Amino acid sequence: MEIMEKELPPIKDELTFLKLLPLKLHYLLFFAGNSAIFPYIFVYAKQLGITADVIGYITATLSQFHPTTTATSFKSTTNSSVICLQNNSYLVEFEADTCASSLCAENCTFSCHLCESDSAACTGSNISFYQSEYFEIELIDSVPSNCIEKLVSKCDNSSRKDCINNTISDTSDSYEENAPLQLALFTGFASLFFICLTTLESLTDAACGNALEGKMELYGRQRMYGTIGWGMFALLAGYLNHVVTGSSLLVSYWPGFYMAIIFYVFDIGAICKLQIKHIRKAKNVFKDVGRLFLQPKILLFLLQIICSGMLRGIFSTYQLWYLESLGASQLLLGSVTSTQCFLGEVIFFFISGWIIQKIGHLNVFLLSFVANGLRFLLYSFLENPWWAMLIELLQGPAYGSFFAAVTAYVRVIAPKGAEATMQGVTLAALEGI
């Protein structure tokens, strides 16, 4: 009899794990799918000929449509999630113009071509460089302006100064930056992707709090499965993109895109298995949530979230773009993303409950600002893109423990029955404003 009683607690723990297994699986599959698209979407836009300033306009516009009130009931989570995941499956890879690039050598000739998709045989313009104290450029034919950018980005630091000092006018009509059709299609699909992503993320976090029955110190141990999925499959997507691209002059992103579709399809099955308790709805959600904005501490909390979101927005939009300009390969881009997940976020998500108990929610927010500031400072001195893997260890305090603290704090301050709405408002402040 005593043996049976001693065996009961492990059985209870096993049942608890099995109860949360669909939630863990959903986090894993959802973020695995996102990892094949989100990190690469802006460098993909760069390949389409969309400039950095236009990318900024697009992301700023998209953030204003963040759906904070998509669902106020946890029953809506499953239906909304299935719809969003289906919409995220409509992915198109456009054809883009790109240029050949070569490493700077002492006496060499560079060829800059306007290339067709998956074609190594191109016709274009040639430029001859002769190494002396400074580079001398002989223009043989008209050259698209982005070709010069590609050539310059492959020079080492000492050479890059010399290359930049030489200006070549773009008289070619064959290359067009921010082409209207590609810009419109990219904006449309990106809008659909980001709206669905942020909606599902806020609903999932609210559903996680419901499943944990208020034990938010365990939130990080559920959310870390999303980071594991992101880390593993961002690296896999980068590797597949690298392999399929091969010697082609045009980077191929379709392996990652189709990989995301597969994960989203499996995720729909995991979502349907989620066990979500029905709770009493707030009689007037907007009134209850609106009262919170009259409290100074809540306004200060949202201000901290907005400031952190500004840093996160700049970083997530331009990090891989910046590393690619330093000569990083697709495999390295995937490795950097994987490093920030496994060696940064996973550890801090796992111990986030302990950190919050020791220093409190607000001090975790402060720690995030310090880590982000240090990371931006280190990137400003970066010359070799491989060092980015070491810098990304700061992703743990910058985002891992921070996001766990935000979700736990929202659960504490949210009115009963308005958890999903308050979670959406907070995520809108982080990702939107």
VEXMIPA-575923 format. One record per residue (C-alpha): x, y, z; residue in three letters; chain. Coordinates in nm, 2 decimals, m for minus. Layout:
! VEXMIPA-575923
{site {X, Y, Z}, ala, A} ...
! end
This chain:
! VEXMIPA-575923
{site {0.00, 0.00, 0.00}, met, A} {site {0.29, 0.23, 0.08}, glu, A} {site {0.45, 0.15, m0.25}, ile, A} {site {0.13, 0.25, m0.44}, met, A} {site {0.11, 0.58, m0.25}, glu, A} {site {0.47, 0.66, m0.33}, lys, A} {site {0.41, 0.60, m0.70}, glu, A} {site {0.10, 0.83, m0.72}, leu, A} {site {0.29, 1.17, m0.74}, pro, A} {site {0.50, 1.06, m1.05}, pro, A} {site {0.17, 0.96, m1.22}, ile, A} {site {0.02, 1.30, m1.13}, lys, A} {site {0.32, 1.47, m1.28}, asp, A} {site {0.30, 1.26, m1.59}, glu, A} {site {m0.06, 1.35, m1.64}, leu, A} {site {0.03, 1.72, m1.59}, thr, A} {site {0.29, 1.69, m1.86}, phe, A} {site {0.05, 1.51, m2.10}, leu, A} {site {m0.21, 1.78, m2.03}, lys, A} {site {0.03, 2.05, m2.14}, leu, A} {site {0.18, 1.85, m2.42}, leu, A} {site {m0.05, 1.99, m2.70}, pro, A} {site {0.04, 2.34, m2.58}, leu, A} {site {0.41, 2.26, m2.59}, lys, A} {site {0.37, 2.11, m2.93}, leu, A} {site {0.18, 2.41, m3.06}, his, A} {site {0.46, 2.64, m2.95}, tyr, A} {site {0.72, 2.42, m3.11}, leu, A} {site {0.54, 2.39, m3.45}, leu, A} {site {0.42, 2.75, m3.46}, phe, A} {site {0.76, 2.91, m3.40}, phe, A} {site {0.93, 2.64, m3.62}, ala, A} {site {0.71, 2.77, m3.91}, gly, A} {site {0.78, 3.13, m3.83}, asn, A} {site {1.15, 3.07, m3.81}, ser, A} {site {1.16, 2.98, m4.18}, ala, A} {site {1.00, 3.30, m4.28}, ile, A} {site {1.04, 3.59, m4.03}, phe, A} {site {1.42, 3.61, m4.01}, pro, A} {site {1.46, 3.60, m4.38}, tyr, A} {site {1.17, 3.81, m4.50}, ile, A} {site {1.35, 4.15, m4.50}, phe, A} {site {1.67, 4.02, m4.67}, val, A} {site {1.43, 3.86, m4.92}, tyr, A} {site {1.28, 4.21, m4.97}, ala, A} {site {1.62, 4.35, m5.03}, lys, A} {site {1.68, 4.09, m5.30}, gln, A} {site {1.35, 4.20, m5.46}, leu, A} {site {1.50, 4.55, m5.49}, gly, A} {site {1.30, 4.71, m5.20}, ile, A} {site {1.52, 4.96, m5.03}, thr, A} {site {1.58, 4.99, m4.65}, ala, A} {site {1.38, 5.31, m4.61}, asp, A} {site {1.08, 5.16, m4.78}, val, A} {site {1.10, 4.85, m4.56}, ile, A} {site {1.09, 5.09, m4.26}, gly, A} {site {0.77, 5.25, m4.40}, tyr, A} {site {0.61, 4.91, m4.46}, ile, A} {site {0.68, 4.78, m4.11}, thr, A} {site {0.57, 5.11, m3.95}, ala, A} {site {0.24, 5.09, m4.15}, thr, A} {site {0.18, 4.72, m4.07}, leu, A} {site {0.23, 4.78, m3.70}, ser, A} {site {m0.07, 5.01, m3.69}, gln, A} {site {m0.30, 4.73, m3.78}, phe, A} {site {m0.21, 4.51, m3.49}, his, A} {site {m0.53, 4.33, m3.39}, pro, A} {site {m0.57, 4.39, m3.01}, thr, A} {site {m0.93, 4.27, m2.98}, thr, A} {site {m0.94, 3.97, m3.22}, thr, A} {site {m1.08, 3.75, m2.94}, ala, A} {site {m1.19, 3.81, m2.59}, thr, A} {site {m1.28, 3.45, m2.52}, ser, A} {site {m1.05, 3.16, m2.52}, phe, A} {site {m1.30, 2.96, m2.73}, lys, A} {site {m1.20, 3.19, m3.02}, ser, A} {site {m0.83, 3.08, m3.00}, thr, A} {site {m0.87, 2.76, m3.20}, thr, A} {site {m1.08, 2.91, m3.48}, asn, A} {site {m0.86, 3.22, m3.51}, ser, A} {site {m0.55, 3.01, m3.50}, ser, A} {site {m0.66, 2.78, m3.78}, val, A} {site {m0.76, 3.07, m4.00}, ile, A} {site {m0.43, 3.25, m3.95}, cys, A} {site {m0.22, 2.94, m4.01}, leu, A} {site {m0.41, 2.87, m4.34}, gln, A} {site {m0.36, 3.23, m4.45}, asn, A} {site {0.01, 3.21, m4.37}, asn, A} {site {0.04, 2.93, m4.62}, ser, A} {site {m0.01, 3.15, m4.92}, tyr, A} {site {0.35, 3.22, m5.00}, leu, A} {site {0.50, 3.34, m5.33}, val, A} {site {0.86, 3.38, m5.43}, glu, A} {site {0.90, 3.66, m5.68}, phe, A} {site {1.17, 3.69, m5.94}, glu, A} {site {1.43, 3.95, m5.87}, ala, A} {site {1.72, 4.12, m6.04}, asp, A} {site {2.06, 4.07, m5.87}, thr, A} {site {2.42, 4.10, m5.95}, cys, A} {site {2.73, 3.90, m5.96}, ala, A} {site {2.98, 3.97, m5.70}, ser, A} {site {3.35, 3.89, m5.66}, ser, A} {site {3.62, 3.93, m5.40}, leu, A} {site {3.86, 4.22, m5.44}, cys, A} {site {4.20, 4.12, m5.58}, ala, A} {site {4.50, 4.30, m5.70}, glu, A} {site {4.44, 4.31, m6.07}, asn, A} {site {4.11, 4.17, m6.16}, cys, A} {site {3.79, 4.23, m6.37}, thr, A} {site {3.45, 4.22, m6.21}, phe, A} {site {3.14, 4.15, m6.41}, ser, A} {site {2.81, 4.28, m6.29}, cys, A} {site {2.51, 4.12, m6.45}, his, A} {site {2.13, 4.15, m6.46}, leu, A} {site {2.04, 3.79, m6.40}, cys, A} {site {1.74, 3.57, m6.45}, glu, A} {site {1.62, 3.34, m6.18}, ser, A} {site {1.84, 3.03, m6.15}, asp, A} {site {2.04, 3.12, m6.45}, ser, A} {site {2.42, 3.15, m6.44}, ala, A} {site {2.44, 3.26, m6.81}, ala, A} {site {2.38, 3.64, m6.81}, cys, A} {site {2.47, 3.93, m7.02}, thr, A} {site {2.54, 4.27, m6.87}, gly, A} {site {2.81, 4.52, m6.80}, ser, A} {site {3.18, 4.48, m6.72}, asn, A} {site {3.39, 4.69, m6.49}, ile, A} {site {3.77, 4.67, m6.47}, ser, A} {site {3.95, 4.75, m6.14}, phe, A} {site {4.32, 4.80, m6.12}, tyr, A} {site {4.49, 4.78, m5.78}, gln, A} {site {4.73, 5.06, m5.70}, ser, A} {site {4.73, 5.30, m5.41}, glu, A} {site {4.36, 5.36, m5.48}, tyr, A} {site {4.11, 5.17, m5.70}, phe, A} {site {4.07, 5.31, m6.05}, glu, A} {site {3.74, 5.23, m6.22}, ile, A} {site {3.70, 5.20, m6.60}, glu, A} {site {3.33, 5.21, m6.70}, leu, A} {site {3.28, 5.00, m7.01}, ile, A} {site {2.90, 5.01, m7.01}, asp, A} {site {2.61, 5.13, m6.80}, ser, A} {site {2.58, 4.95, m6.47}, val, A} {site {2.28, 4.92, m6.23}, pro, A} {site {2.35, 5.10, m5.91}, ser, A} {site {2.29, 4.80, m5.69}, asn, A} {site {2.57, 4.62, m5.87}, cys, A} {site {2.82, 4.87, m5.72}, ile, A} {site {2.67, 4.80, m5.38}, glu, A} {site {2.72, 4.43, m5.42}, lys, A} {site {3.08, 4.47, m5.53}, leu, A} {site {3.17, 4.71, m5.26}, val, A} {site {3.02, 4.49, m4.99}, ser, A} {site {3.27, 4.22, m5.08}, lys, A} {site {3.58, 4.43, m5.04}, cys, A} {site {3.78, 4.43, m4.71}, asp, A} {site {3.77, 4.74, m4.50}, asn, A} {site {4.08, 4.90, m4.65}, ser, A} {site {3.96, 4.85, m5.00}, ser, A} {site {3.60, 4.96, m4.93}, arg, A} {site {3.70, 5.32, m4.86}, lys, A} {site {3.87, 5.33, m5.20}, asp, A} {site {3.57, 5.18, m5.38}, cys, A} {site {3.32, 5.41, m5.22}, ile, A} {site {3.52, 5.72, m5.33}, asn, A} {site {3.45, 5.63, m5.70}, asn, A} {site {3.10, 5.72, m5.82}, thr, A} {site {2.93, 5.55, m6.12}, ile, A} {site {2.62, 5.70, m6.26}, ser, A} {site {2.33, 5.46, m6.33}, asp, A} {site {2.21, 5.50, m6.68}, thr, A} {site {2.05, 5.16, m6.70}, ser, A} {site {1.67, 5.13, m6.75}, asp, A} {site {1.67, 4.76, m6.68}, ser, A} {site {1.69, 4.78, m6.31}, tyr, A} {site {1.42, 4.94, m6.10}, glu, A} {site {1.43, 4.99, m5.72}, glu, A} {site {1.09, 4.95, m5.54}, asn, A} {site {0.91, 4.82, m5.85}, ala, A} {site {0.54, 4.88, m5.80}, pro, A} {site {0.42, 4.53, m5.86}, leu, A} {site {0.67, 4.36, m5.64}, gln, A} {site {0.63, 4.62, m5.37}, leu, A} {site {0.25, 4.58, m5.37}, ala, A} {site {0.27, 4.20, m5.36}, leu, A} {site {0.53, 4.19, m5.09}, phe, A} {site {0.34, 4.44, m4.88}, thr, A} {site {0.01, 4.24, m4.92}, gly, A} {site {0.16, 3.91, m4.82}, phe, A} {site {0.37, 4.06, m4.54}, ala, A} {site {0.06, 4.23, m4.40}, ser, A} {site {m0.13, 3.90, m4.39}, leu, A} {site {0.16, 3.72, m4.23}, phe, A} {site {0.24, 3.97, m3.96}, phe, A} {site {m0.13, 4.03, m3.86}, ile, A} {site {m0.19, 3.65, m3.83}, cys, A} {site {0.14, 3.60, m3.65}, leu, A} {site {0.08, 3.87, m3.38}, thr, A} {site {m0.28, 3.77, m3.33}, thr, A} {site {m0.20, 3.40, m3.28}, leu, A} {site {0.09, 3.48, m3.05}, glu, A} {site {m0.12, 3.70, m2.82}, ser, A} {site {m0.40, 3.44, m2.81}, leu, A} {site {m0.15, 3.15, m2.75}, thr, A} {site {0.01, 3.33, m2.45}, asp, A} {site {m0.33, 3.40, m2.30}, ala, A} {site {m0.43, 3.04, m2.35}, ala, A} {site {m0.11, 2.93, m2.19}, cys, A} {site {m0.20, 3.13, m1.88}, gly, A} {site {m0.54, 2.97, m1.88}, asn, A} {site {m0.39, 2.62, m1.90}, ala, A} {site {m0.14, 2.69, m1.62}, leu, A} {site {m0.43, 2.80, m1.40}, glu, A} {site {m0.25, 3.11, m1.28}, gly, A} {site {0.09, 2.95, m1.21}, lys, A} {site {0.27, 3.19, m1.44}, met, A} {site {0.61, 3.11, m1.30}, glu, A} {site {0.58, 2.80, m1.52}, leu, A} {site {0.51, 3.01, m1.84}, tyr, A} {site {0.88, 3.03, m1.94}, gly, A} {site {0.91, 2.65, m1.94}, arg, A} {site {0.62, 2.62, m2.19}, gln, A} {site {0.73, 2.91, m2.41}, arg, A} {site {1.08, 2.78, m2.44}, met, A} {site {0.95, 2.51, m2.67}, tyr, A} {site {0.88, 2.78, m2.92}, gly, A} {site {1.23, 2.90, m2.89}, thr, A} {site {1.36, 2.54, m2.94}, ile, A} {site {1.15, 2.51, m3.26}, gly, A} {site {1.27, 2.85, m3.38}, trp, A} {site {1.64, 2.77, m3.31}, gly, A} {site {1.64, 2.43, m3.47}, met, A} {site {1.45, 2.51, m3.79}, phe, A} {site {1.58, 2.86, m3.85}, ala, A} {site {1.92, 2.69, m3.88}, leu, A} {site {1.77, 2.42, m4.11}, leu, A} {site {1.60, 2.68, m4.32}, ala, A} {site {1.93, 2.87, m4.36}, gly, A} {site {2.11, 2.55, m4.45}, tyr, A} {site {1.85, 2.44, m4.71}, leu, A} {site {1.84, 2.79, m4.86}, asn, A} {site {2.22, 2.78, m4.88}, his, A} {site {2.23, 2.43, m5.04}, val, A} {site {1.95, 2.50, m5.30}, val, A} {site {2.11, 2.83, m5.39}, thr, A} {site {2.44, 2.67, m5.47}, gly, A} {site {2.64, 2.87, m5.72}, ser, A} {site {2.33, 3.06, m5.84}, ser, A} {site {2.36, 3.44, m5.83}, leu, A} {site {2.00, 3.46, m5.69}, leu, A} {site {1.95, 3.34, m5.33}, val, A} {site {1.66, 3.09, m5.32}, ser, A} {site {1.43, 3.12, m5.02}, tyr, A} {site {1.16, 2.87, m5.13}, trp, A} {site {1.29, 2.57, m4.92}, pro, A} {site {1.22, 2.77, m4.60}, gly, A} {site {0.89, 2.89, m4.72}, phe, A} {site {0.76, 2.55, m4.81}, tyr, A} {site {0.90, 2.41, m4.49}, met, A} {site {0.69, 2.67, m4.30}, ala, A} {site {0.38, 2.55, m4.47}, ile, A} {site {0.44, 2.19, m4.35}, ile, A} {site {0.48, 2.30, m3.99}, phe, A} {site {0.17, 2.52, m4.01}, tyr, A} {site {m0.04, 2.22, m4.13}, val, A} {site {0.08, 2.00, m3.84}, phe, A} {site {0.02, 2.29, m3.60}, asp, A} {site {m0.34, 2.30, m3.69}, ile, A} {site {m0.37, 1.95, m3.55}, gly, A} {site {m0.20, 2.05, m3.23}, ala, A} {site {m0.43, 2.35, m3.18}, ile, A} {site {m0.73, 2.13, m3.21}, cys, A} {site {m0.61, 1.92, m2.92}, lys, A} {site {m0.56, 2.22, m2.68}, leu, A} {site {m0.76, 2.18, m2.36}, gln, A} {site {m0.88, 2.53, m2.27}, ile, A} {site {m1.12, 2.59, m1.99}, lys, A} {site {m1.41, 2.82, m2.04}, his, A} {site {m1.40, 3.11, m1.80}, ile, A} {site {m1.64, 3.39, m1.71}, arg, A} {site {m1.63, 3.67, m1.97}, lys, A} {site {m1.60, 4.03, m1.85}, ala, A} {site {m1.93, 4.22, m1.88}, lys, A} {site {m1.76, 4.52, m2.03}, asn, A} {site {m1.41, 4.43, m2.15}, val, A} {site {m1.32, 4.78, m2.28}, phe, A} {site {m1.44, 4.95, m1.96}, lys, A} {site {m1.24, 4.71, m1.74}, asp, A} {site {m0.93, 4.74, m1.94}, val, A} {site {m0.97, 5.11, m1.98}, gly, A} {site {m0.97, 5.16, m1.61}, arg, A} {site {m0.62, 5.02, m1.60}, leu, A} {site {m0.49, 5.31, m1.81}, phe, A} {site {m0.58, 5.55, m1.53}, leu, A} {site {m0.32, 5.39, m1.31}, gln, A} {site {0.03, 5.55, m1.33}, pro, A} {site {0.21, 5.22, m1.28}, lys, A} {site {0.02, 5.07, m1.58}, ile, A} {site {0.11, 5.36, m1.80}, leu, A} {site {0.47, 5.33, m1.70}, leu, A} {site {0.46, 4.96, m1.77}, phe, A} {site {0.32, 5.02, m2.12}, leu, A} {site {0.58, 5.30, m2.18}, leu, A} {site {0.86, 5.05, m2.10}, gln, A} {site {0.70, 4.80, m2.34}, ile, A} {site {0.68, 5.06, m2.62}, ile, A} {site {1.05, 5.16, m2.57}, cys, A} {site {1.16, 4.80, m2.57}, ser, A} {site {0.95, 4.74, m2.88}, gly, A} {site {1.13, 5.02, m3.06}, met, A} {site {1.46, 4.85, m3.00}, leu, A} {site {1.32, 4.51, m3.09}, arg, A} {site {1.17, 4.65, m3.41}, gly, A} {site {1.50, 4.80, m3.54}, ile, A} {site {1.69, 4.49, m3.45}, phe, A} {site {1.45, 4.23, m3.60}, ser, A} {site {1.41, 4.43, m3.92}, thr, A} {site {1.77, 4.50, m4.00}, tyr, A} {site {1.99, 4.25, m3.81}, gln, A} {site {2.03, 3.99, m4.09}, leu, A} {site {2.03, 4.27, m4.35}, trp, A} {site {2.33, 4.42, m4.17}, tyr, A} {site {2.51, 4.09, m4.14}, leu, A} {site {2.45, 4.01, m4.51}, glu, A} {site {2.61, 4.34, m4.60}, ser, A} {site {2.91, 4.23, m4.40}, leu, A} {site {2.94, 3.92, m4.62}, gly, A} {site {2.75, 3.66, m4.41}, ala, A} {site {2.62, 3.35, m4.59}, ser, A} {site {2.27, 3.21, m4.56}, gln, A} {site {2.42, 2.93, m4.34}, leu, A} {site {2.57, 3.19, m4.11}, leu, A} {site {2.24, 3.38, m4.09}, leu, A} {site {2.07, 3.06, m3.98}, gly, A} {site {2.35, 2.98, m3.73}, ser, A} {site {2.32, 3.33, m3.57}, val, A} {site {1.94, 3.28, m3.53}, thr, A} {site {1.99, 2.94, m3.39}, ser, A} {site {2.26, 3.07, m3.14}, thr, A} {site {2.03, 3.34, m3.01}, gln, A} {site {1.77, 3.08, m2.94}, cys, A} {site {1.96, 2.78, m2.79}, phe, A} {site {2.23, 2.97, m2.60}, leu, A} {site {2.02, 3.28, m2.52}, gly, A} {site {1.65, 3.25, m2.50}, glu, A} {site {1.60, 2.88, m2.40}, val, A} {site {1.82, 2.92, m2.09}, ile, A} {site {1.65, 3.24, m1.97}, phe, A} {site {1.30, 3.12, m2.05}, phe, A} {site {1.37, 2.81, m1.83}, phe, A} {site {1.50, 3.01, m1.54}, ile, A} {site {1.27, 3.31, m1.59}, ser, A} {site {1.04, 3.22, m1.30}, gly, A} {site {1.34, 3.21, m1.06}, trp, A} {site {1.47, 3.54, m1.20}, ile, A} {site {1.14, 3.71, m1.16}, ile, A} {site {1.10, 3.59, m0.80}, gln, A} {site {1.45, 3.71, m0.71}, lys, A} {site {1.45, 4.06, m0.87}, ile, A} {site {1.09, 4.13, m0.96}, gly, A} {site {0.92, 4.21, m1.29}, his, A} {site {1.03, 4.57, m1.32}, leu, A} {site {1.40, 4.49, m1.26}, asn, A} {site {1.37, 4.22, m1.54}, val, A} {site {1.25, 4.50, m1.77}, phe, A} {site {1.55, 4.71, m1.67}, leu, A} {site {1.79, 4.42, m1.73}, leu, A} {site {1.64, 4.39, m2.08}, ser, A} {site {1.73, 4.76, m2.16}, phe, A} {site {2.08, 4.71, m2.04}, val, A} {site {2.13, 4.39, m2.25}, ala, A} {site {1.98, 4.56, m2.56}, asn, A} {site {2.20, 4.86, m2.53}, gly, A} {site {2.51, 4.65, m2.49}, leu, A} {site {2.41, 4.45, m2.80}, arg, A} {site {2.37, 4.75, m3.02}, phe, A} {site {2.70, 4.89, m2.90}, leu, A} {site {2.88, 4.56, m2.99}, leu, A} {site {2.72, 4.55, m3.33}, tyr, A} {site {2.83, 4.90, m3.40}, ser, A} {site {3.20, 4.78, m3.38}, phe, A} {site {3.13, 4.45, m3.57}, leu, A} {site {3.35, 4.38, m3.87}, glu, A} {site {3.36, 4.00, m3.90}, asn, A} {site {2.99, 3.87, m3.91}, pro, A} {site {3.10, 3.55, m3.73}, trp, A} {site {3.13, 3.74, m3.40}, trp, A} {site {2.75, 3.80, m3.41}, ala, A} {site {2.71, 3.45, m3.28}, met, A} {site {2.88, 3.55, m2.96}, leu, A} {site {2.69, 3.88, m2.93}, ile, A} {site {2.36, 3.69, m2.96}, glu, A} {site {2.41, 3.54, m2.62}, leu, A} {site {2.26, 3.86, m2.50}, leu, A} {site {1.93, 3.76, m2.65}, gln, A} {site {1.86, 3.58, m2.32}, gly, A} {site {1.83, 3.88, m2.09}, pro, A} {site {1.73, 4.11, m2.37}, ala, A} {site {1.42, 3.91, m2.47}, tyr, A} {site {1.39, 3.56, m2.30}, gly, A} {site {1.34, 3.66, m1.94}, ser, A} {site {1.18, 3.99, m2.05}, phe, A} {site {0.90, 3.84, m2.25}, phe, A} {site {0.83, 3.59, m1.97}, ala, A} {site {0.81, 3.87, m1.72}, ala, A} {site {0.58, 4.07, m1.94}, val, A} {site {0.34, 3.78, m1.99}, thr, A} {site {0.33, 3.70, m1.62}, ala, A} {site {0.28, 4.07, m1.52}, tyr, A} {site {m0.01, 4.11, m1.77}, val, A} {site {m0.18, 3.80, m1.62}, arg, A} {site {m0.15, 3.96, m1.27}, val, A} {site {m0.30, 4.30, m1.37}, ile, A} {site {m0.56, 4.19, m1.63}, ala, A} {site {m0.93, 4.20, m1.52}, pro, A} {site {m1.09, 3.86, m1.48}, lys, A} {site {m1.21, 3.75, m1.82}, gly, A} {site {m1.01, 4.01, m2.02}, ala, A} {site {m0.68, 3.83, m2.02}, glu, A} {site {m0.67, 3.78, m2.39}, ala, A} {site {m0.76, 4.14, m2.46}, thr, A} {site {m0.50, 4.28, m2.22}, met, A} {site {m0.24, 4.04, m2.37}, gln, A} {site {m0.33, 4.18, m2.71}, gly, A} {site {m0.29, 4.54, m2.59}, val, A} {site {0.05, 4.46, m2.44}, thr, A} {site {0.17, 4.29, m2.76}, leu, A} {site {0.04, 4.58, m2.97}, ala, A} {site {0.25, 4.81, m2.76}, ala, A} {site {0.55, 4.58, m2.80}, leu, A} {site {0.52, 4.50, m3.17}, glu, A} {site {0.29, 4.78, m3.29}, gly, A} {site {0.35, 5.12, m3.15}, ile, A} 
! end
